[in-house]
Amino acid sequence: MSLLVADEEQLLIDEVRRLVAAEIAPRAAERDESSAFPVEELRACAALGLMGMFVPEAYGGFPVSTVVTARVYEELARVSPSVSVILSVHNSLTCQAIARFAQPALKQRLLPRLSSGELLGAYCLTEAQAGSDAAAIRTQAVADEGVYRLTGRKMFITSGAHASVYIVFAVTDPEARTSRRITAFVVERETPGLSVSAKEKKLGLNASEINEVVFDDVVVPAENVLDDVGRGFGIAMELLATGRIGIAGQALGIAQAALDASIAYAKTRKQFGSPIADYQAIQWKLADMATQVDAARLLVRHAAQLKDAGAEHTRQASEAKLFASELASWAAGQAIQIHGGYGYIKDYGVERLYRDAKATELYEGTSEIQRMVIARKLLS
């Protein structure tokens, strides 16, 4: 796998910023208002290589470091957290799963099409009774003469209706211990027995979708098993550790956008004869926001650098996600407060940041789960 050098990385980020300004920002508010899936925006991202950031060049990918992927998600999230989370799930959870754990023939067949944006990926772990407790999933995969038959239901699946490739976790040995009872599979959309519900109505991230994905005796060939039978729970946790760095980058982008909007507004909004930026109450809010944004950026970069170095990074990924996601919600709230009544109006955009930010505290592990992971690592 070839990675970009420092100068090339900065050139890519510059290109991402141009893409965001030209292709994503002009449509972001309308996409939120209409809950329209960002097909054109994803096509533009694919043209820049952003759909294959975890895919080796040999399979048509555009591999970059985890540090760079987090920066890409941040830049996208400054204007459209919806586009950012779609790319995060596609790259960090789907493409990475196949690139790292699939058999060569499956990599050759799917990775070039995922990298080009022809196919979109989804990650199917959560179930109605198994959210934070991922080991409690009930979807079953029964071996049957060279194939597996999957039956079950997955909830809150990002890009569920638009995805073509699903990473699916199912129980293959109900009697085994947690670390060996679950297996990960690659399931393709056209497989008979797979169906997707209508998208859920949500508080925010309205340009992305979440759906229920149903597996009714879905036949999956044995060669679609990732890594090995019984390795699914470990794969899920490994992928989520990387995914949490991506979500932390997304949350950081929301917080940065809240700060940028607040600074711009404070300089132009006048009360009592002066710009509100002249008042200490506003200055201190901006100072606190900026300090915490910088702290979050360092946490995200540290976790990403550990991942790139092949070092243990589970705790640091959870720390980055915990801090950045809670910051995103707080900073968006502060932005509304600085904007006053205008902050409550959709024309000013900060209310959308407020709605979008909350999800970062929930998906890929709630804040409570992150604290649990951090504490366990400290005490182990």
ZABA-503611 format. One record per residue (C-alpha): residue number from 0; y, x, z. Coordinates in steps of 0.25 Angstrom, whole numbers, plus 2048, in hexadecimal, padded with zeros to 3 digits. Example, Ala and Ser with C-alpha at 12.3 -4.5 7.8 and 13.67 -1.06 7.14 Angstrom:
<nodes>
@k=0 Y=7EE X=831 Z=81F
@k=1 Y=7FC X=837 Z=81D
</nodes>
This chain:
<nodes>
@k=0 Y=800 X=800 Z=800
@k=1 Y=80E X=806 Z=7FC
@k=2 Y=81A X=803 Z=805
@k=3 Y=828 X=805 Z=802
@k=4 Y=830 X=810 Z=807
@k=5 Y=83D X=80E Z=80F
@k=6 Y=847 X=80E Z=803
@k=7 Y=83E X=804 Z=7FC
@k=8 Y=83C X=7FB Z=808
@k=9 Y=84B X=7FA Z=809
@k=10 Y=84C X=7F7 Z=7FA
@k=11 Y=842 X=7EC Z=7FC
@k=12 Y=84A X=7E6 Z=807
@k=13 Y=857 X=7E6 Z=7FF
@k=14 Y=84F X=7DF Z=7F4
@k=15 Y=84A X=7D4 Z=7FE
@k=16 Y=859 X=7D2 Z=803
@k=17 Y=85D X=7D0 Z=7F4
@k=18 Y=851 X=7C6 Z=7F2
@k=19 Y=855 X=7BF Z=7FF
@k=20 Y=863 X=7BD Z=7FA
@k=21 Y=860 X=7B9 Z=7EC
@k=22 Y=853 X=7B1 Z=7ED
@k=23 Y=851 X=7AC Z=7FB
@k=24 Y=85F X=7AA Z=803
@k=25 Y=864 X=7A0 Z=7F8
@k=26 Y=859 X=797 Z=7FA
@k=27 Y=856 X=798 Z=809
@k=28 Y=85D X=78D Z=80E
@k=29 Y=859 X=783 Z=803
@k=30 Y=84A X=787 Z=805
@k=31 Y=84B X=784 Z=814
@k=32 Y=852 X=777 Z=812
@k=33 Y=848 X=772 Z=807
@k=34 Y=83C X=77A Z=80E
@k=35 Y=839 X=77F Z=800
@k=36 Y=82E X=78B Z=7FF
@k=37 Y=836 X=797 Z=7F9
@k=38 Y=82E X=79A Z=7ED
@k=39 Y=839 X=7A1 Z=7E5
@k=40 Y=83C X=7A9 Z=7F1
@k=41 Y=82E X=7AE Z=7F3
@k=42 Y=82D X=7B1 Z=7E4
@k=43 Y=839 X=7BA Z=7E5
@k=44 Y=833 X=7C1 Z=7F1
@k=45 Y=826 X=7C3 Z=7E9
@k=46 Y=82E X=7CA Z=7DE
@k=47 Y=833 X=7D4 Z=7E8
@k=48 Y=825 X=7D7 Z=7ED
@k=49 Y=827 X=7CF Z=7FB
@k=50 Y=81A X=7C7 Z=7F9
@k=51 Y=812 X=7D4 Z=7F9
@k=52 Y=817 X=7DC Z=805
@k=53 Y=80A X=7DE Z=80B
@k=54 Y=802 X=7E0 Z=7FE
@k=55 Y=7FE X=7EE Z=7F9
@k=56 Y=803 X=7F2 Z=7EC
@k=57 Y=7F5 X=7F2 Z=7E6
@k=58 Y=7F5 X=7E3 Z=7E7
@k=59 Y=803 X=7E1 Z=7E2
@k=60 Y=80B X=7E1 Z=7EF
@k=61 Y=818 X=7E7 Z=7F3
@k=62 Y=814 X=7ED Z=801
@k=63 Y=81F X=7F1 Z=80B
@k=64 Y=81F X=7F4 Z=819
@k=65 Y=81E X=7EA Z=825
@k=66 Y=82C X=7EF Z=828
@k=67 Y=831 X=7EA Z=81A
@k=68 Y=82A X=7DD Z=81A
@k=69 Y=830 X=7DA Z=827
@k=70 Y=83E X=7DD Z=821
@k=71 Y=83B X=7D5 Z=815
@k=72 Y=837 X=7C9 Z=81E
@k=73 Y=844 X=7CB Z=825
@k=74 Y=84D X=7CB Z=819
@k=75 Y=846 X=7BE Z=814
@k=76 Y=847 X=7B7 Z=821
@k=77 Y=856 X=7BA Z=822
@k=78 Y=858 X=7AF Z=817
@k=79 Y=84A X=7A8 Z=817
@k=80 Y=840 X=7A9 Z=822
@k=81 Y=837 X=7A0 Z=81A
@k=82 Y=836 X=7AA Z=80F
@k=83 Y=834 X=7B5 Z=819
@k=84 Y=829 X=7AE Z=820
@k=85 Y=822 X=7AA Z=813
@k=86 Y=822 X=7B9 Z=80F
@k=87 Y=81E X=7BD Z=81D
@k=88 Y=811 X=7B5 Z=81D
@k=89 Y=80E X=7B8 Z=80E
@k=90 Y=80F X=7C7 Z=810
@k=91 Y=80C X=7CB Z=81F
@k=92 Y=801 X=7C1 Z=821
@k=93 Y=7FB X=7BD Z=813
@k=94 Y=7FD X=7C9 Z=80A
@k=95 Y=7FA X=7D3 Z=816
@k=96 Y=7EE X=7CC Z=81A
@k=97 Y=7E8 X=7CD Z=80C
@k=98 Y=7ED X=7DB Z=809
@k=99 Y=7E7 X=7E0 Z=816
@k=100 Y=7DA X=7D8 Z=818
@k=101 Y=7D5 X=7D2 Z=80B
@k=102 Y=7CA X=7D7 Z=802
@k=103 Y=7CF X=7DF Z=7F6
@k=104 Y=7CC X=7D4 Z=7EC
@k=105 Y=7D4 X=7CA Z=7F3
@k=106 Y=7E0 X=7D3 Z=7F5
@k=107 Y=7DF X=7D6 Z=7E6
@k=108 Y=7DF X=7C7 Z=7E3
@k=109 Y=7EA X=7C2 Z=7EC
@k=110 Y=7F3 X=7CD Z=7F0
@k=111 Y=7FA X=7CF Z=7E2
@k=112 Y=7FD X=7C0 Z=7E2
@k=113 Y=802 X=7C0 Z=7F0
@k=114 Y=80B X=7CB Z=7ED
@k=115 Y=811 X=7C5 Z=7E1
@k=116 Y=814 X=7B8 Z=7E8
@k=117 Y=80A X=7B1 Z=7DF
@k=118 Y=803 X=7AD Z=7EC
@k=119 Y=808 X=7AA Z=7FA
@k=120 Y=801 X=7AD Z=807
@k=121 Y=7FF X=7A5 Z=814
@k=122 Y=7F9 X=7A9 Z=821
@k=123 Y=7F0 X=79E Z=827
@k=124 Y=7ED X=7A1 Z=836
@k=125 Y=7F4 X=796 Z=83F
@k=126 Y=7ED X=789 Z=841
@k=127 Y=7F1 X=77C Z=849
@k=128 Y=7EA X=781 Z=856
@k=129 Y=7EB X=790 Z=853
@k=130 Y=7FA X=795 Z=852
@k=131 Y=7FD X=7A0 Z=85C
@k=132 Y=7EE X=7A0 Z=860
@k=133 Y=7E9 X=7A5 Z=852
@k=134 Y=7DB X=7A7 Z=857
@k=135 Y=7D9 X=798 Z=859
@k=136 Y=7D9 X=795 Z=84A
@k=137 Y=7CE X=78B Z=846
@k=138 Y=7CE X=78D Z=837
@k=139 Y=7BF X=790 Z=834
@k=140 Y=7B9 X=799 Z=829
@k=141 Y=7AA X=797 Z=827
@k=142 Y=7A2 X=7A1 Z=81F
@k=143 Y=79A X=79B Z=814
@k=144 Y=792 X=7A4 Z=80A
@k=145 Y=79D X=7AE Z=806
@k=146 Y=7A9 X=7A5 Z=809
@k=147 Y=7B1 X=79F Z=815
@k=148 Y=7B4 X=790 Z=817
@k=149 Y=7C2 X=78E Z=81E
@k=150 Y=7C5 X=782 Z=825
@k=151 Y=7D2 X=780 Z=82D
@k=152 Y=7E1 X=77D Z=82E
@k=153 Y=7EC X=787 Z=82F
@k=154 Y=7FA X=784 Z=833
@k=155 Y=808 X=789 Z=831
@k=156 Y=804 X=791 Z=825
@k=157 Y=811 X=797 Z=81F
@k=158 Y=811 X=795 Z=80F
@k=159 Y=804 X=78D Z=811
@k=160 Y=807 X=784 Z=805
@k=161 Y=80C X=78F Z=7FC
@k=162 Y=802 X=79A Z=7FF
@k=163 Y=7F7 X=79E Z=7F6
@k=164 Y=7F0 X=7A7 Z=800
@k=165 Y=7ED X=7A4 Z=80E
@k=166 Y=7E8 X=7AE Z=819
@k=167 Y=7DF X=7A5 Z=822
@k=168 Y=7D9 X=7A7 Z=82F
@k=169 Y=7CC X=7A0 Z=833
@k=170 Y=7C1 X=7A0 Z=83D
@k=171 Y=7B4 X=7A6 Z=838
@k=172 Y=7AD X=7A9 Z=845
@k=173 Y=7B1 X=79E Z=850
@k=174 Y=7A8 X=7A6 Z=85A
@k=175 Y=7AE X=7B3 Z=859
@k=176 Y=7B9 X=7B9 Z=861
@k=177 Y=7C8 X=7B7 Z=85C
@k=178 Y=7C9 X=7C4 Z=855
@k=179 Y=7BC X=7C1 Z=84C
@k=180 Y=7BC X=7B2 Z=84B
@k=181 Y=7C7 X=7B1 Z=840
@k=182 Y=7C7 X=7B5 Z=831
@k=183 Y=7D3 X=7B6 Z=827
@k=184 Y=7D1 X=7B1 Z=819
@k=185 Y=7D9 X=7B1 Z=80C
@k=186 Y=7D9 X=7A3 Z=807
@k=187 Y=7E0 X=79F Z=7FA
@k=188 Y=7E8 X=792 Z=7F8
@k=189 Y=7DF X=78C Z=7EC
@k=190 Y=7D2 X=78D Z=7F5
@k=191 Y=7CC X=77F Z=7F6
@k=192 Y=7CE X=778 Z=804
@k=193 Y=7DB X=77F Z=807
@k=194 Y=7E7 X=776 Z=808
@k=195 Y=7F5 X=777 Z=80D
@k=196 Y=7FD X=76C Z=815
@k=197 Y=80C X=768 Z=812
@k=198 Y=816 X=772 Z=818
@k=199 Y=81A X=770 Z=826
@k=200 Y=829 X=76C Z=829
@k=201 Y=82F X=777 Z=832
@k=202 Y=83B X=77B Z=83A
@k=203 Y=83E X=787 Z=831
@k=204 Y=839 X=790 Z=826
@k=205 Y=83A X=784 Z=81D
@k=206 Y=838 X=78C Z=810
@k=207 Y=82B X=791 Z=815
@k=208 Y=81F X=788 Z=818
@k=209 Y=814 X=786 Z=822
@k=210 Y=808 X=77E Z=81F
@k=211 Y=7FA X=77A Z=824
@k=212 Y=7EF X=781 Z=81C
@k=213 Y=7E2 X=77A Z=81C
@k=214 Y=7D4 X=780 Z=819
@k=215 Y=7C9 X=776 Z=816
@k=216 Y=7BC X=77D Z=813
@k=217 Y=7C4 X=788 Z=80B
@k=218 Y=7BA X=792 Z=805
@k=219 Y=7BF X=7A0 Z=806
@k=220 Y=7B7 X=7AC Z=800
@k=221 Y=7B2 X=7B6 Z=80A
@k=222 Y=7BA X=7C1 Z=803
@k=223 Y=7C7 X=7BA Z=807
@k=224 Y=7C4 X=7BE Z=816
@k=225 Y=7CF X=7C7 Z=81B
@k=226 Y=7C9 X=7D4 Z=820
@k=227 Y=7BD X=7CF Z=827
@k=228 Y=7B7 X=7C3 Z=82D
@k=229 Y=7BC X=7C1 Z=83B
@k=230 Y=7C8 X=7CA Z=839
@k=231 Y=7D2 X=7BE Z=837
@k=232 Y=7D8 X=7BE Z=845
@k=233 Y=7DC X=7CD Z=845
@k=234 Y=7E1 X=7CC Z=837
@k=235 Y=7EA X=7C0 Z=83B
@k=236 Y=7F0 X=7C8 Z=847
@k=237 Y=7F2 X=7D4 Z=83E
@k=238 Y=7F9 X=7CC Z=833
@k=239 Y=802 X=7C5 Z=83E
@k=240 Y=806 X=7D2 Z=844
@k=241 Y=80C X=7D6 Z=836
@k=242 Y=811 X=7C8 Z=834
@k=243 Y=819 X=7C7 Z=841
@k=244 Y=821 X=7D3 Z=83C
@k=245 Y=824 X=7CB Z=830
@k=246 Y=828 X=7BF Z=838
@k=247 Y=831 X=7C8 Z=841
@k=248 Y=838 X=7CD Z=834
@k=249 Y=83A X=7BF Z=830
@k=250 Y=840 X=7BB Z=83E
@k=251 Y=849 X=7C7 Z=83D
@k=252 Y=84E X=7C3 Z=830
@k=253 Y=852 X=7B5 Z=836
@k=254 Y=859 X=7BC Z=841
@k=255 Y=860 X=7C5 Z=838
@k=256 Y=865 X=7B9 Z=830
@k=257 Y=86A X=7B2 Z=83C
@k=258 Y=872 X=7BE Z=840
@k=259 Y=877 X=7C0 Z=832
@k=260 Y=87C X=7B1 Z=832
@k=261 Y=882 X=7B2 Z=83F
@k=262 Y=88A X=7BE Z=83D
@k=263 Y=88F X=7B9 Z=830
@k=264 Y=893 X=7AB Z=836
@k=265 Y=899 X=7B1 Z=842
@k=266 Y=8A3 X=7B9 Z=83A
@k=267 Y=8A8 X=7AD Z=832
@k=268 Y=8A7 X=7A2 Z=83C
@k=269 Y=8B4 X=7A0 Z=843
@k=270 Y=8B7 X=799 Z=851
@k=271 Y=8C3 X=79A Z=85A
@k=272 Y=8CA X=7A2 Z=84F
@k=273 Y=8C0 X=7AD Z=84D
@k=274 Y=8B3 X=7B0 Z=847
@k=275 Y=8A8 X=7AD Z=851
@k=276 Y=8A3 X=7BB Z=84F
@k=277 Y=8AF X=7C0 Z=858
@k=278 Y=8A9 X=7B9 Z=864
@k=279 Y=8A0 X=7C0 Z=86D
@k=280 Y=896 X=7B4 Z=86F
@k=281 Y=893 X=7B5 Z=860
@k=282 Y=893 X=7C5 Z=860
@k=283 Y=889 X=7C5 Z=86B
@k=284 Y=880 X=7BC Z=863
@k=285 Y=881 X=7C4 Z=857
@k=286 Y=87E X=7D1 Z=85F
@k=287 Y=872 X=7CB Z=866
@k=288 Y=86D X=7C6 Z=858
@k=289 Y=86F X=7D4 Z=851
@k=290 Y=868 X=7DC Z=85D
@k=291 Y=85C X=7D3 Z=85D
@k=292 Y=85B X=7D3 Z=84E
@k=293 Y=85B X=7E2 Z=84E
@k=294 Y=851 X=7E2 Z=859
@k=295 Y=848 X=7D9 Z=851
@k=296 Y=849 X=7E2 Z=845
@k=297 Y=844 X=7EE Z=84C
@k=298 Y=838 X=7E6 Z=852
@k=299 Y=834 X=7E1 Z=844
@k=300 Y=836 X=7EF Z=83E
@k=301 Y=82E X=7F6 Z=849
@k=302 Y=822 X=7EC Z=848
@k=303 Y=822 X=7EE Z=839
@k=304 Y=822 X=7FD Z=83A
@k=305 Y=816 X=7FD Z=843
@k=306 Y=80F X=7F4 Z=839
@k=307 Y=812 X=7FD Z=82E
@k=308 Y=80E X=809 Z=836
@k=309 Y=800 X=802 Z=839
@k=310 Y=803 X=802 Z=847
@k=311 Y=800 X=7F7 Z=851
@k=312 Y=80C X=7ED Z=850
@k=313 Y=807 X=7DF Z=855
@k=314 Y=810 X=7E0 Z=862
@k=315 Y=81C X=7E5 Z=85A
@k=316 Y=81A X=7DA Z=84F
@k=317 Y=81A X=7CF Z=85A
@k=318 Y=826 X=7D5 Z=861
@k=319 Y=82E X=7D5 Z=854
@k=320 Y=82A X=7C7 Z=850
@k=321 Y=82D X=7C2 Z=85E
@k=322 Y=83A X=7C8 Z=85F
@k=323 Y=83F X=7C5 Z=851
@k=324 Y=83A X=7B7 Z=851
@k=325 Y=841 X=7B3 Z=85E
@k=326 Y=84D X=7BB Z=859
@k=327 Y=84D X=7B3 Z=84C
@k=328 Y=84E X=7A5 Z=853
@k=329 Y=858 X=7AA Z=85D
@k=330 Y=861 X=7B1 Z=853
@k=331 Y=861 X=7A4 Z=84A
@k=332 Y=865 X=79C Z=856
@k=333 Y=870 X=7A6 Z=859
@k=334 Y=875 X=7A5 Z=84A
@k=335 Y=875 X=796 Z=84C
@k=336 Y=87D X=797 Z=859
@k=337 Y=887 X=7A1 Z=852
@k=338 Y=889 X=797 Z=846
@k=339 Y=88B X=78C Z=850
@k=340 Y=88A X=77E Z=849
@k=341 Y=889 X=784 Z=83C
@k=342 Y=87C X=78B Z=840
@k=343 Y=876 X=77E Z=841
@k=344 Y=879 X=77A Z=832
@k=345 Y=870 X=77E Z=827
@k=346 Y=87B X=784 Z=81E
@k=347 Y=87C X=790 Z=827
@k=348 Y=86D X=794 Z=827
@k=349 Y=86C X=799 Z=835
@k=350 Y=865 X=78C Z=839
@k=351 Y=85A X=78F Z=82F
@k=352 Y=858 X=79D Z=836
@k=353 Y=856 X=796 Z=843
@k=354 Y=84C X=78C Z=83D
@k=355 Y=844 X=797 Z=836
@k=356 Y=845 X=7A1 Z=842
@k=357 Y=83C X=799 Z=84B
@k=358 Y=82F X=79A Z=843
@k=359 Y=830 X=7A9 Z=844
@k=360 Y=82C X=7A7 Z=853
@k=361 Y=820 X=79F Z=850
@k=362 Y=818 X=7A4 Z=844
@k=363 Y=80F X=7B0 Z=843
@k=364 Y=80F X=7AF Z=853
@k=365 Y=819 X=7A8 Z=85C
@k=366 Y=822 X=7AF Z=865
@k=367 Y=819 X=7AC Z=870
@k=368 Y=80D X=7B3 Z=869
@k=369 Y=815 X=7BF Z=866
@k=370 Y=818 X=7C1 Z=874
@k=371 Y=809 X=7BF Z=877
@k=372 Y=806 X=7CA Z=86D
@k=373 Y=811 X=7D4 Z=872
@k=374 Y=80C X=7D2 Z=881
@k=375 Y=7FD X=7D4 Z=87D
@k=376 Y=800 X=7E1 Z=876
@k=377 Y=809 X=7E6 Z=881
@k=378 Y=7FE X=7E3 Z=88B
@k=379 Y=7F2 X=7E7 Z=883
</nodes>
